[in-house]
Amino acid sequence: MWLKYVGVVSMILLITISRSYRIEAQSLGSSRKNSDLATRLIKNVELEGQLSNLLTRLSLEYDIPLGLEVSSDEQLSNRYRLELSEGTVADLMSQIISQNERYDWLIENGVVNIFPRDKYRDAFLAELLTVRIGSFAVNKNSDCWKLQTDLVNTPEIKAIIDAHGMQTGMNFSGFYIPQLGRNFSFKVSDITLKALLNQIIRESPLARTWLISADSSSRTLNLGVTSRQHERSQVKKTFPTDLGTRVTNDVLSRVVEMVDARAFVFIFGSGDAASNDPIHRPLSRARY
């Protein structure tokens, strides 16, 4: 009897120690990822525009996973500029923060998060980003539009949106539908919205930026994910143009080769004009 008791206690201790080592290893791995991203060398950066547009372009063009929570008093007229011949991701973030004291930045689990300091945060967004979602899944061949729709329709998020009398908008327009990755899929449970968005940006082969804002005047929540250009093998065989002709897959593939990330940001609605701002664009769908 005594030997059996000792055996049970020993097993419990082994499980506890093993779990502790695993948690510590995960923490060390996360810290290493954060440090590597902060010190990543970046060259020849010269960007200017509204905050959401500028950071989206930076993320896509320089392959930096990034999340942006927009301040409650961010204005469309606010202009930001990044200029760096050679430096690190941390240097770029310091430039952003120096131009607007309302924001701060932090790398969490391998993703750069830019967010308002507490007194400038929108209370609705603060609540939304910390809500815990019971379960969520992304299936293969999902696009960013479907991701947004699925997120705002989870019971936990929808309950907060309805409680605040908000409606949902969308960040995208044009013919290009940003993708998450042909073979990208995952399932998670008991996770905050912010942690979920960070995980998508970190693990997706194409998605690089998440953005969230609230427009108090129109009672609109804008939540979206932007991605790098479509995988070449997934380009549609034909698509209509403004001239009424149809472009073959061979021609379109050559177009894809020539178009860089900046062009695609423009195509799906991250233009620099106020009417094209990706944060404040109303819900829309591509029209063919």
Secondary structure as GFF3:
##gff-version 3
##sequence-region A 1 288
A	DSSP	alpha_helix	2	38	.	.	.	ID=ss1
A	DSSP	beta_strand	41	49	.	.	.	ID=ss2
A	DSSP	alpha_helix	51	62	.	.	.	ID=ss3
A	DSSP	beta_strand	66	69	.	.	.	ID=ss4
A	DSSP	beta_strand	80	88	.	.	.	ID=ss5
A	DSSP	alpha_helix	89	99	.	.	.	ID=ss6
A	DSSP	beta_strand	103	108	.	.	.	ID=ss7
A	DSSP	beta_strand	111	116	.	.	.	ID=ss8
A	DSSP	three_ten_helix	118	120	.	.	.	ID=ss9
A	DSSP	alpha_helix	123	130	.	.	.	ID=ss10
A	DSSP	beta_strand	132	138	.	.	.	ID=ss11
A	DSSP	alpha_helix	144	152	.	.	.	ID=ss12
A	DSSP	alpha_helix	155	163	.	.	.	ID=ss13
A	DSSP	beta_strand	167	169	.	.	.	ID=ss14
A	DSSP	beta_strand	186	192	.	.	.	ID=ss15
A	DSSP	alpha_helix	193	203	.	.	.	ID=ss16
A	DSSP	beta_strand	207	215	.	.	.	ID=ss17
A	DSSP	beta_strand	220	227	.	.	.	ID=ss18
A	DSSP	three_ten_helix	232	234	.	.	.	ID=ss19
A	DSSP	alpha_helix	249	258	.	.	.	ID=ss20
A	DSSP	alpha_helix	261	267	.	.	.	ID=ss21
A	DSSP	three_ten_helix	274	276	.	.	.	ID=ss22
###
